[in-house]
Amino acid sequence: MNRITSSRILEKATQTNIEVMWLLRRLTPDFKSISDFRKDNKEAINLVFKQFVALYKEWDLFGKKVVAVDDSKFRASNSKKNNFNTKSLNRKIRIISRFLSSKLRNASLSKSFSTPTVNPFHVKI
């Protein structure tokens, strides 16, 4: 949500950010543990993203006028470029999977991470 990708910054958030403290039940892993977790669980993280999309599809939230996630509201639109078929969706899923894989690979290779230069919310689904 806050676009934090650095393991070191996430480590600091576990000690200062109230939402993160609540989610982690006051656990404070160090940056190496966070980095190792990402590296060791790449497939599971990708699966979570896919299940999140599947859950929204199951709840029939795609195609509505307004979708709210964590109190954020986004106006939906359905122009020709936003209208997808199975072939284009599969292509976009492959693109997003490659994007996530490269981000996870970069995160595991880099010692200190920086803010991502590409905003993942701009990647069109």
ABEGO torsion letter per residue (X at the ends): XAGBABAAAAAAAAAABAAAAAAAGGBBBBAAAAAAAAAAAAAAAAAAAAAAAAAAAAAGABGBABBBBGGBBBBBBBBAAABBBAAAAAAAAAAAAAAAAAAAAAAAABABBBBBABBAAABBX
